[in-house]
Amino acid sequence: MSAGTVWGVGLGPGDPDLMSLRAARLLQEARHVAFFRKPGRMGHARKIADGLLTGAAVEFAMEYPVTTEIPVTDPAYNRVLSDFYAHCADHLATLALAGEDVVVLCEGDPFFYGSFMHLHNRLKTRVPVQVVPAITGMSAAWTATDMPITWGDDVLTVLPATLPEDELVARITDADAVVVMKIGTNMPKLRRALARTGRGPEAWLVRYASMAQQQATPFATAGDGPVPYFTIALIHGQGRRP
């Protein structure tokens, strides 16, 4: 029996209309579907796919054992997540080795800060794995500001807000255009870093890019409290143009 394929399918930033034709086709044909979620939640990727999956699809919800409950610097964090990804990969490999194709639903693009990367790393030497790329959340975010993120020879720098403040300052200072992700509770640190660089007035904050509740506002108008998971900060490049 030929092994099936595990598909990491990027669904885009949130609006189902921004999904690729290939992604939509795979969802409509899927017999087995897997997706990540927090316990007790439907899961954002599953919400995006709602309406495209057939009622016959067998669903496998992969529930994170931890998200923010343990600091990422705690050795237990990596240990718990490693065991979790290994268990999920084993389940998907078993299905593929039995000849079944499996569609793994992925928010944004599977290879850009996505959980699927950890499954891909564990599965690629065991069963066939293919990835369907997608529009990223940051692309939807700068589109929401109605301004290009880069001009001419601008260099785009993508930063996680989890970096130490001094490193954020150094990288923002040296950058032309900037995207900051993984903000969450790091909002006060990011505000301080932007103030230290003098680039705070240039920055924008976009919540829920491409979704019904989308908000794009100058960073200066945002408070210091935690922001939703789907929040991205931007500084637009001002490079060469005709």
C-alpha positions in Angstrom: 0.0 0.0 0.0 1.3 3.4 -0.9 1.6 5.9 1.9 -0.7 8.9 2.0 0.4 12.5 2.2 0.3 14.8 5.1 -0.6 18.3 3.7 0.3 21.4 5.6 -2.3 23.8 4.2 -1.9 27.5 4.7 -5.3 29.1 5.1 -4.2 32.8 5.0 -4.7 35.6 7.6 -8.3 34.9 8.5 -10.7 35.9 5.7 -11.6 32.7 3.9 -11.8 34.6 0.6 -8.0 35.0 0.8 -7.4 31.3 0.8 -5.7 29.8 -2.3 -7.6 27.7 -4.8 -5.4 24.7 -4.0 -6.1 25.1 -0.3 -9.9 25.3 -0.9 -9.8 22.2 -3.1 -7.8 20.1 -0.6 -10.3 21.1 2.2 -13.3 20.1 0.1 -11.7 16.7 -0.7 -10.3 16.0 2.7 -11.1 12.7 4.4 -8.9 13.5 7.5 -8.4 16.9 8.9 -6.1 18.0 11.8 -5.8 21.4 13.4 -4.3 23.0 16.5 -6.4 24.7 19.1 -6.4 25.7 22.8 -8.5 23.4 25.0 -12.1 24.3 24.9 -11.8 26.4 21.8 -12.8 25.7 18.2 -9.4 26.8 16.9 -8.8 29.7 14.5 -7.7 27.6 11.6 -10.8 25.4 12.0 -13.0 28.5 12.0 -11.5 29.7 8.7 -12.1 26.3 7.2 -15.7 26.1 8.4 -18.1 25.7 5.5 -15.5 24.1 3.2 -15.1 20.8 5.0 -17.5 17.9 4.3 -19.4 16.4 7.1 -17.7 13.1 6.4 -14.2 14.4 7.2 -12.7 12.8 10.3 -11.3 15.6 12.5 -8.3 15.4 14.8 -8.0 18.4 17.2 -4.4 18.9 18.5 -4.8 20.7 21.8 -1.8 22.6 23.1 -0.8 21.4 26.5 0.7 24.9 27.3 0.6 28.3 25.7 1.5 31.1 28.1 1.2 29.1 31.4 4.9 28.3 31.5 7.6 30.9 30.5 9.4 30.0 27.3 12.6 30.2 29.2 11.5 27.3 31.5 13.0 24.0 30.4 9.7 22.4 31.0 8.1 24.5 28.2 10.2 22.9 25.4 9.9 19.4 27.0 6.1 19.5 27.2 5.7 20.9 23.7 8.2 18.5 22.2 6.2 15.5 23.7 3.0 17.0 22.3 4.3 17.5 18.8 5.8 14.0 18.8 2.4 12.5 19.8 0.6 14.5 17.1 3.2 13.5 14.5 2.8 9.8 15.4 -0.9 10.0 14.9 -0.6 11.7 11.5 2.1 9.2 10.4 -0.1 6.3 11.4 -2.9 7.6 9.1 -0.5 8.3 6.3 1.2 4.9 6.5 -2.3 3.4 6.3 -2.7 5.1 2.9 -4.7 8.1 4.1 -4.1 11.7 3.1 -4.3 14.1 6.0 -4.9 17.9 5.7 -3.4 19.9 8.5 -5.1 23.3 8.8 -2.6 26.2 9.3 -3.3 29.8 10.1 -1.3 32.1 7.8 1.6 30.4 6.0 2.7 27.0 7.4 6.4 27.9 7.2 6.1 31.3 8.9 6.1 31.1 12.7 3.6 28.2 12.4 3.1 25.2 14.6 3.0 22.9 11.5 6.8 23.4 11.2 7.3 21.2 14.2 5.2 18.5 12.7 7.0 18.8 9.3 10.3 18.4 11.0 9.2 15.2 12.7 7.3 13.7 9.6 9.4 14.5 6.6 11.6 11.4 6.9 8.7 9.1 7.7 5.9 9.9 5.3 5.3 12.1 2.2 4.7 15.7 3.4 3.7 18.7 1.2 3.1 22.3 2.1 0.6 24.7 0.5 1.8 28.3 1.0 -0.5 31.2 1.9 -0.9 34.9 2.4 0.7 35.8 5.7 -0.9 37.8 8.5 1.7 40.5 8.1 0.8 41.0 4.5 -2.8 41.5 5.5 -1.7 43.9 8.2 0.2 46.3 6.0 -2.7 46.1 3.5 -5.0 47.2 6.3 -3.0 50.4 6.7 -3.5 51.3 3.0 0.2 52.0 2.6 3.1 50.0 1.0 5.4 48.4 3.6 8.5 48.8 1.4 9.7 51.1 -1.4 12.7 50.8 -3.7 15.6 49.2 -1.8 14.0 49.1 1.6 14.9 46.1 3.7 12.1 44.6 5.6 12.9 43.3 9.2 10.5 40.9 11.0 10.8 40.8 14.7 9.1 38.8 17.5 8.2 41.1 20.4 9.5 38.4 22.8 13.1 39.6 22.1 14.9 41.5 24.9 14.2 45.3 24.8 17.7 46.2 23.9 17.7 43.9 20.9 14.4 45.3 19.7 15.9 48.8 20.0 19.0 47.8 18.0 17.1 46.0 15.2 14.4 48.7 14.9 17.0 51.4 14.8 18.9 49.7 11.9 15.8 48.7 9.9 14.0 50.5 7.0 10.6 48.8 7.3 9.6 46.8 10.4 7.0 44.1 11.3 6.6 43.1 14.9 4.7 40.0 15.8 4.0 38.0 19.0 3.2 41.1 20.9 0.6 39.9 23.5 1.7 41.0 26.9 5.0 42.5 25.5 3.2 45.7 24.6 4.8 47.9 27.3 8.3 46.6 26.3 7.6 47.3 22.6 6.3 50.8 23.4 9.5 51.6 25.4 11.7 50.2 22.5 9.9 52.3 19.9 10.2 55.4 22.2 14.0 54.8 22.5 14.4 54.6 18.7 12.3 57.7 18.1 10.2 55.8 15.6 7.1 55.5 17.7 5.2 58.2 15.7 5.8 56.2 12.5 4.4 52.9 13.9 1.0 51.4 13.3 -0.9 48.7 15.2 -3.2 46.3 13.3 -5.5 44.0 15.2 -7.3 41.1 13.4 -6.0 41.9 9.9 -8.5 40.8 7.2 -11.1 39.7 9.7 -14.5 41.2 10.5 -13.1 43.0 13.6 -10.1 44.4 11.8 -8.6 47.6 13.4 -5.7 49.6 12.0 -4.6 52.6 14.2 -1.5 54.6 14.9 0.6 52.9 17.6 0.6 56.1 19.7 -3.2 55.7 20.2 -2.9 52.2 21.7 -2.7 51.5 25.4 -0.1 49.5 27.2 -2.3 46.6 28.1 -2.1 43.1 26.4 -3.3 43.0 22.9 -5.1 40.1 21.1 -3.1 37.3 19.6 -3.8 38.5 16.1 -2.0 41.9 16.5 0.9 43.1 14.4 2.9 46.4 14.7 4.3 48.0 11.6 6.8 50.7 10.5 6.6 51.5 6.8 9.7 52.0 4.8 10.3 55.3 3.1 12.8 54.3 0.5 13.5 55.2 -3.1 10.6 55.8 -5.4 10.2 57.4 -8.9 
